[in-house]
Amino acid sequence: MRAVVIVSGGLDSVTLAHDLARRANAVHLLSFDYGQKHRKELTFAKHAAERLGARWTLIDLQASGISQLLTGSALTDNTVSIPDGHYAEETMKVTIVPNRNAVMLAIACAAASSEGADVVGAAVHAGDHFIYPDCRPEFIRSFEAMERLAMDMPSLTIEAPFLGKTKAEIVTIGSELGVPFDETWSCYKGGDLHCGTCGTCVERREAFQVAGVTDPTRYLESPSAVEVSG
Amino acid sequence: MRAVVIVSGGLDSVTLAHDLARRANAVHLLSFDYGQKHRKELTFAKHAAERLGARWTLIDLQASGISQLLTGSALTDNTVSIPDGHYAEETMKVTIVPNRNAVMLAIACAAASSEGADVVGAAVHAGDHFIYPDCRPEFIRSFEAMERLAMDMPSLTIEAPFLGKTKAEIVTIGSELGVPFDETWSCYKGGDLHCGTCGTCVERREAFQVAGVTDPTRYLESPSAVEVSG
């Protein structure tokens, strides 16, 4: 098996990269700069590739003019603030970047076809389903069916093993794989430390607690300052 | 209706841009530099936007590093020659750029969502089906279904009115719309004049003949030098 895997540098995608590197003959890590305020995460994607001895490619959607078309998201637009709180809240919808996963997956599939890989990995997980339509199982299955037609490649597989898993379960898997979690980045604000209060920070902290795995992350706000629901 | 339309600068997509500009309240022309040898075509996309008073955006897939992933096509790779002959030949398969339409359409759908458009236009036509899997009706329908899920946007339509039409029929439609055909570019070789012998030139010339419309194109090779089947 040869695989191309989309790696943001976050906990989920770095865990998936470790998982695929173990199972595949060759793995190619693909990362995207789409103008995210937390582009700091990309450094951790690069580190993961170095650690795994894998090829790493950074796709610059800003240089192409693509990210300039994707306006209005809190993740990319300086006029929209990153919301604090829990993912399961309507307010988190401002963090949607329209069609981001379809764009990234289509580019990853093109790379896969060019280099003779038949697996494309994506680390979407169950916690993403409420807010992000392009993280839901029906999207992933529909995308896979579309790409098999687009490239006349019936064997192409979108490998999304975390689709039905919680972030806590991913922490458990990553822990078993020996993923160095301090070499992953979640915080949408992209400061020196994880803020501890934005949607991904709340989710990250909760995941370690539920999994019973020590959280090596240094947060700007102490856990007690934020309500973490179980 | 607001529409984003992918326009290469060729006869088909410029005709579609004219068609949509007539029917839509606003139309945004999107063109892609993917390292094609015939990037000269992009000038004609820009001219079409100027003529129609429409917004034009050029997406540079080379600057992003995307086109560098798409190796091996005669359209982009200097080590692979553009084949001469008719489209309905196996040799034309070297002109496939893997997943090109899925990548371009995904970017166009992202733009549509951001700017409140619910129509994305693509000028794929019946003559493309044999060689290019990402020009077939089943691909377009599958892509539309995928995007409706990806963006939670059930009203999104991929408008591909030429899916069942021959290039000759598109010439007839363009002629009725007053499309200045000399302001369109087909030739894959991208020289000073249309070569007259590559797949798209053969198809272009044939289309005018079958439609009974005067062909304003100056070809490097005279018609008699090439066998044109009806």
Interface residues (C-beta under 8 A of the other chain):
Chain A: T57 L58 I59 D60 L61 A63 S64 G65 I66 L69 L70 T71 G72 P98 N99 R100 N101 A102 V103 A106 I107 C109 A110 A111 S113 S114 E115 P133 D134 R136 E138 F139 S142 F143 A145 M146 E147 L149 A150 M151 D152
Chain B: T57 L58 I59 D60 L61 A63 S64 G65 I66 L69 L70 T71 G72 P98 N99 R100 N101 A102 V103 A106 I107 C109 A110 A111 S113 S114 E115 P133 D134 R136 E138 F139 S142 F143 A145 M146 E147 L149 A150 M151 D152
